[in-house]
Amino acid sequence: MENLTQEVFLEDQPFFLWLFTSAECILAIILNIVIIFAYFYSIELRRSSSNTIFTSLAFTDFSTSTLLLFKTIVQSYIIPPNGNWGEVYCRLMYSTYLMWAFIGSSWFHIIIITLDRFIAVIYPHRYKEFSSSHGILCTLIFGAYITGAICMCLNLISCAKEFTSGNNSWCHSSVFGDENYTEVATFNV
């Protein structure tokens, strides 16, 4: 197993890629916040079920961008804590479970938007019933978040246990058990 220091870990990523990813995340965060604020500010926007779905998608994309920005910039400088908190940190952050759960939720939001538009075009008279029923809409949106989280559970189960050995602390990915693992990152403490 090769020990990597923080400097080597950061140098593995080209600067222009880091800069582009960071700029893209910041732009996505700002634009999704604008969409969310516009929805809550305008009463007319809140009347449409399509706008509710789009706002939920904006929240999902905001969360994904925030987690990707955290992974790109901040995570390279954080040393995993020891003990149970270190394992929780590694399982959630180095496995990128949260980010992929939001990405999966985003996919299901797009499916819901497709169904919403399908019903509006094919069954325009029944669409008013569908769009006025907030219970069905909230169930679909909540279902998108739950389905995204469930679909990405394998990533959470298989990744990232934190170990400390001497002056080193690391997270690793283990699909087949502790004897077969791939090192994700090692930090000198």
Order of alpha helices (4+ residues) and beta strands (2+ residues): alpha-alpha-alpha-alpha-alpha-alpha-alpha-alpha-alpha-beta-beta-beta
